């Protein structure tokens, strides 16, 4: 599941709340039918081995005083997953799974490049055999030349370990490559959810359309004729959001109703959901082509 939106819209907060790194003020966080928001810290510990996270900055999330082997052994010890004599073999396997030489387990984080450190963070997330991982912009702090390697690694790891990702990102091209479904968020609210092909080929919400219009085309001829939709104004204050639809101050198609009533997230077909008062007017084509 890809999660996209502008900076400050609540993407990372959503991921942290799912993991209960942030406690929600209302609502539910359901995992296998259990509301994590109602669990106490001691109860959560038994769940945490199944839900992990890969943070944006690999250097700040690795303890500089711990070797890589020590960092990878930590979740195994905390959750008491393996006998002490089996931990070294598991560490070697994890390091190998992320494309590094197992002999690096005695090195410290500063001895690695940014891409290598992110691989180590992926290995640490895998240590407890989770079934769900939040990837909080895992490639945005890396060089462009390394980003593709880490994305391919994540996809290989997903297949090998049978994982589910919540992949938070700004780069829509990356989201299209790695995701099966995509959520579009604006100012803390979901605007649209759809399978990736439906979202990229037939976006319905005006905000989704504007985001996709900013994606460069690889074909120079198509890039020259690409129509960019420029949104006017800035993102509203998240502490004091506008009434009604939160996107209405920047929407070209806003109606008076949009300023008064918040649209409900409605399901169309095949898992495609949209929160827009004008959804039922079949305006998808006119939104894609502002002419």
PAKOLLUM-904213 format. One record per residue (C-alpha): x, y, z; residue number from 0; residue in one letter. Coordinates in nm, 4 decimals. Last residue first. Example, Ala and Ser with C-alpha at 12.3 -4.5 7.8 and 13.67 -1.06 7.14 Angstrom:
<sites>
1.3670,-0.1060,0.7140,1,S
1.2300,-0.4500,0.7800,0,A
</sites>
This chain:
<sites>
-0.9583,2.2235,-2.1023,290,X
-0.8685,2.1001,-1.7513,289,X
-0.8045,1.7529,-1.8981,288,X
-0.7756,1.4993,-1.6166,287,X
-1.0486,1.6759,-1.4253,286,X
-1.2757,1.6888,-1.7298,285,X
-1.2396,1.3135,-1.7796,284,X
-1.3070,1.2280,-1.4152,283,X
-1.6164,1.4492,-1.4048,282,X
-1.8692,1.1686,-1.3693,281,X
-2.1067,1.3888,-1.1690,280,X
-2.1065,1.1366,-0.8863,279,X
-1.7610,1.2436,-0.7710,278,X
-1.8538,1.6081,-0.7359,277,X
-1.8821,1.5996,-0.3560,276,X
-1.5383,1.4374,-0.3320,275,X
-1.3943,1.1685,-0.1042,274,X
-1.3022,0.8891,-0.3454,273,X
-1.2766,0.5104,-0.3149,272,X
-1.1621,0.2610,-0.5808,271,X
-1.1630,-0.0904,-0.4324,270,X
-1.2904,-0.2552,-0.7483,269,X
-1.5842,-0.0160,-0.7801,268,X
-1.6966,0.3255,-0.6569,267,X
-1.6558,0.3352,-0.2808,266,X
-1.7322,0.6576,-0.1009,265,X
-1.5090,0.8538,0.1382,264,X
-1.7625,1.1060,0.2691,263,X
-1.7276,1.4688,0.1759,262,X
-1.6921,1.7275,0.4555,261,X
-1.9794,1.9765,0.4363,260,X
-1.9756,2.3543,0.4366,259,X
-1.6962,2.4731,0.2091,258,X
-1.7534,2.1921,-0.0414,257,X
-2.1246,2.2729,-0.0579,256,X
-2.0396,2.6162,-0.1974,255,X
-1.8787,2.4286,-0.4890,254,X
-1.5083,2.3673,-0.5458,253,X
-1.3958,2.2749,-0.8976,252,X
-1.0643,2.4596,-0.9119,251,X
-0.9672,2.3268,-0.5682,250,X
-0.7146,2.5142,-0.3545,249,X
-0.9418,2.6398,-0.0745,248,X
-1.1581,2.3222,-0.1176,247,X
-0.8906,2.0716,-0.0169,246,X
-1.0014,2.0330,0.3426,245,X
-1.3557,1.9537,0.2345,244,X
-1.5912,2.1176,0.4795,243,X
-1.4381,2.3617,0.7224,242,X
-1.0773,2.4675,0.6868,241,X
-0.8114,2.3136,0.9113,240,X
-0.7016,2.4823,1.2366,239,X
-0.4117,2.2750,1.3681,238,X
-0.3336,2.1466,1.0172,237,X
-0.2992,2.5027,0.8891,236,X
-0.3926,2.5109,0.5214,235,X
-0.1605,2.3951,0.2443,234,X
-0.0620,2.6922,0.0319,233,X
-0.2343,2.8865,-0.2436,232,X
-0.2983,2.7966,-0.6054,231,X
-0.2455,2.4456,-0.7380,230,X
-0.0599,2.4255,-1.0674,229,X
-0.1909,2.1585,-1.3034,228,X
0.0818,2.0623,-1.5499,227,X
-0.0206,1.9702,-1.9016,226,X
0.2212,1.7332,-2.0752,225,X
0.2814,1.8315,-2.4372,224,X
0.6600,1.8570,-2.4127,223,X
0.6817,1.5572,-2.1793,222,X
0.5006,1.3380,-2.4295,221,X
0.7617,1.4141,-2.6954,220,X
1.0480,1.3754,-2.4486,219,X
0.9279,1.0261,-2.3397,218,X
1.0275,0.9706,-1.9752,217,X
0.7316,1.1786,-1.8582,216,X
0.7689,1.3902,-1.5459,215,X
0.5146,1.3452,-1.2616,214,X
0.3608,1.6847,-1.1793,213,X
0.0278,1.6027,-1.3476,212,X
-0.0064,1.3099,-1.1096,211,X
-0.0253,1.5388,-0.8083,210,X
-0.2820,1.7683,-0.9716,209,X
-0.5038,1.4748,-1.0680,208,X
-0.4861,1.3349,-0.7165,207,X
-0.5915,1.6719,-0.5772,206,X
-0.8828,1.6983,-0.8207,205,X
-1.0144,1.3553,-0.7118,204,X
-1.0875,1.1204,-1.0008,203,X
-0.7602,0.9713,-1.1188,202,X
-0.8022,0.7421,-1.4218,201,X
-0.4749,0.5922,-1.5442,200,X
-0.2603,0.6514,-1.2364,199,X
-0.5292,0.5668,-0.9820,198,X
-0.6760,0.2773,-1.1769,197,X
-0.3338,0.1211,-1.2329,196,X
-0.2348,0.1684,-0.8681,195,X
-0.5428,0.0051,-0.7207,194,X
-0.7408,0.2869,-0.5629,193,X
-0.7793,0.5077,-0.2574,192,X
-0.8650,0.8781,-0.2806,191,X
-0.8847,1.1906,-0.0660,190,X
-0.7822,1.0476,0.2699,189,X
-0.7686,1.3189,0.5348,188,X
-0.4776,1.4456,0.7460,187,X
-0.4104,1.7559,0.5392,186,X
-0.4286,1.5732,0.2064,185,X
-0.3764,1.2007,0.1649,184,X
-0.3728,0.9859,-0.1509,183,X
-0.3762,0.6127,-0.0751,182,X
-0.2303,0.3728,-0.3320,181,X
-0.2765,0.0035,-0.4060,180,X
-0.0370,-0.2601,-0.5421,179,X
0.2734,-0.0546,-0.4733,178,X
0.6380,-0.0830,-0.5812,177,X
0.6609,0.0756,-0.9250,176,X
0.3695,0.3173,-0.8938,175,X
0.5045,0.4389,-0.5601,174,X
0.8469,0.4918,-0.7151,173,X
0.6975,0.7024,-0.9960,172,X
0.4906,0.8917,-0.7391,171,X
0.7994,1.0100,-0.5534,170,X
0.6762,1.1625,-0.2289,169,X
0.6810,0.8416,-0.0274,168,X
0.5235,0.6275,0.2447,167,X
0.5174,0.2542,0.1682,166,X
0.2872,0.0624,0.4022,165,X
0.4342,-0.2760,0.3301,164,X
0.2944,-0.6284,0.3606,163,X
0.5469,-0.9100,0.3770,162,X
0.5684,-1.2638,0.2380,161,X
0.9328,-1.3008,0.3535,160,X
1.0845,-1.3839,0.0129,159,X
0.8418,-1.1751,-0.1934,158,X
0.8704,-0.8687,0.0267,157,X
1.2476,-0.9071,0.0479,156,X
1.2750,-0.8985,-0.3306,155,X
1.0548,-0.5889,-0.3475,154,X
1.2502,-0.4157,-0.0718,153,X
1.5790,-0.4966,-0.2444,152,X
1.4506,-0.3587,-0.5738,151,X
1.3595,-0.0341,-0.3961,150,X
1.7015,-0.0245,-0.2258,149,X
1.8836,-0.0666,-0.5567,148,X
1.6654,0.1931,-0.7296,147,X
1.7450,0.4493,-0.4598,146,X
2.1214,0.4030,-0.4810,145,X
2.1867,0.6064,-0.7967,144,X
1.9458,0.8742,-0.6734,143,X
2.1546,0.9211,-0.3604,142,X
1.9730,0.8310,-0.0401,141,X
1.7742,1.0369,0.2139,140,X
1.4456,0.9929,0.0228,139,X
1.4875,0.6155,-0.0040,138,X
1.3066,0.4820,0.3039,137,X
1.0233,0.7384,0.2952,136,X
0.8683,0.5788,0.6048,135,X
0.8527,0.2098,0.5146,134,X
0.6017,0.0656,0.7622,133,X
0.6514,-0.3101,0.7811,132,X
0.3891,-0.5831,0.8284,131,X
0.4380,-0.9610,0.8563,130,X
0.7321,-0.9450,1.0942,129,X
1.0067,-1.2096,1.1200,128,X
1.1799,-1.0550,1.4259,127,X
1.5013,-0.9744,1.2392,126,X
1.3295,-0.8280,0.9327,125,X
1.3253,-0.4707,1.0647,124,X
1.6938,-0.5047,1.1535,123,X
1.7724,-0.6273,0.8020,122,X
1.5906,-0.3264,0.6534,121,X
1.7946,-0.0992,0.8804,120,X
2.1104,-0.2735,0.7580,119,X
2.0079,-0.2084,0.3986,118,X
1.9564,0.1556,0.4939,117,X
2.3107,0.1643,0.6310,116,X
2.4440,0.0196,0.3062,115,X
2.2688,0.2880,0.1035,114,X
2.4053,0.5639,0.3247,113,X
2.7602,0.4301,0.3053,112,X
2.9071,0.2195,0.5849,111,X
3.1877,0.2642,0.8382,110,X
2.9864,0.5153,1.0398,109,X
2.7413,0.2386,1.1341,108,X
3.0003,0.0277,1.3214,107,X
3.1657,-0.2899,1.1965,106,X
3.1622,-0.6324,1.3642,105,X
2.8759,-0.7659,1.1496,104,X
3.0613,-0.6824,0.8265,103,X
3.1622,-1.0476,0.7683,102,X
2.8065,-1.1305,0.6602,101,X
2.8777,-0.9558,0.3260,100,X
2.5853,-0.7361,0.2260,99,X
2.2918,-0.7938,-0.0098,98,X
1.9962,-0.7532,0.2257,97,X
1.9506,-1.1284,0.2663,96,X
2.3223,-1.1712,0.3478,95,X
2.2965,-0.9405,0.6469,94,X
1.9881,-1.1251,0.7675,93,X
2.1538,-1.4673,0.7248,92,X
2.4647,-1.3618,0.9136,91,X
2.2490,-1.2269,1.1967,90,X
2.0544,-1.5552,1.2115,89,X
2.3790,-1.7541,1.2302,88,X
2.5072,-1.5322,1.5132,87,X
2.1748,-1.5688,1.7043,86,X
2.1672,-1.9484,1.7168,85,X
2.3925,-1.9903,2.0255,84,X
2.1897,-1.7358,2.2239,83,X
1.8640,-1.9284,2.1796,82,X
1.6219,-1.7539,1.9446,81,X
1.3108,-1.5360,1.9578,80,X
1.3400,-1.3904,2.3064,79,X
1.1506,-1.0772,2.2019,78,X
1.4143,-0.8408,2.3379,77,X
1.6979,-1.0774,2.2453,76,X
1.6058,-1.1205,1.8796,75,X
1.5191,-0.7508,1.8566,74,X
1.8710,-0.6584,1.9812,73,X
2.0679,-0.9091,1.7714,72,X
2.0563,-0.6873,1.4643,71,X
2.2011,-0.3879,1.6487,70,X
2.4713,-0.6004,1.8112,69,X
2.5752,-0.7447,1.4753,68,X
2.5858,-0.4007,1.3216,67,X
2.8158,-0.2824,1.5967,66,X
2.6711,-0.0612,1.8661,65,X
2.8054,0.2756,1.9768,64,X
2.6693,0.4634,1.6723,63,X
2.3150,0.3414,1.7559,62,X
2.1362,0.3194,1.4212,61,X
1.8260,0.5328,1.3634,60,X
2.0146,0.8572,1.2965,59,X
2.2209,0.6991,1.0178,58,X
1.9323,0.5285,0.8395,57,X
1.7304,0.8473,0.7882,56,X
1.3796,0.7719,0.6586,55,X
1.2855,0.4993,0.9038,54,X
1.2210,0.1321,0.8296,53,X
0.9437,0.0123,1.0594,52,X
0.8206,-0.3072,1.2250,51,X
0.4951,-0.4886,1.2963,50,X
0.5032,-0.8576,1.3956,49,X
0.7682,-0.8280,1.6682,48,X
0.5714,-0.5341,1.8002,47,X
0.2719,-0.7462,1.8987,46,X
0.4256,-0.9035,2.2118,45,X
0.5540,-0.5617,2.3172,44,X
0.2093,-0.4093,2.2759,43,X
0.0740,-0.5931,2.5783,42,X
0.3385,-0.4401,2.8041,41,X
0.2743,-0.0936,2.6607,40,X
-0.0996,-0.1136,2.7193,39,X
-0.3399,-0.2021,2.4406,38,X
-0.6379,0.0186,2.3546,37,X
-0.4781,0.1823,2.0497,36,X
-0.3725,-0.1595,1.9199,35,X
-0.7352,-0.2532,1.8543,34,X
-0.7302,-0.6267,1.7787,33,X
-0.9041,-0.7660,1.4684,32,X
-0.5849,-0.8862,1.3050,31,X
-0.4400,-0.5385,1.3591,30,X
-0.6971,-0.2640,1.4071,29,X
-0.5897,0.0899,1.4881,28,X
-0.9023,0.2627,1.6163,27,X
-1.0307,0.6168,1.6481,26,X
-0.9432,0.8992,1.8850,25,X
-0.6459,1.0757,2.0435,24,X
-0.4056,0.8324,1.8784,23,X
-0.0861,0.7285,2.0609,22,X
0.2252,0.8022,1.8572,21,X
0.4856,0.5252,1.8461,20,X
0.1728,0.3131,1.8403,19,X
0.2884,0.1318,1.5244,18,X
-0.0238,0.2451,1.3386,17,X
0.0263,0.5878,1.4914,16,X
0.3828,0.6100,1.3595,15,X
0.2658,0.5240,1.0089,14,X
-0.0168,0.7790,1.0183,13,X
0.2165,1.0438,1.1594,12,X
0.4529,0.9712,0.8713,11,X
0.1793,1.0461,0.6176,10,X
0.0202,1.3380,0.8040,9,X
-0.0179,1.6101,0.5391,8,X
0.3009,1.7874,0.6446,7,X
0.4855,1.7359,0.3185,6,X
0.2447,1.6778,0.0299,5,X
0.0724,1.3464,-0.0288,4,X
0.1375,0.9788,-0.0902,3,X
0.0751,0.6480,0.0877,2,X
0.1506,0.3306,-0.1085,1,X
0.0000,0.0000,0.0000,0,X
</sites>
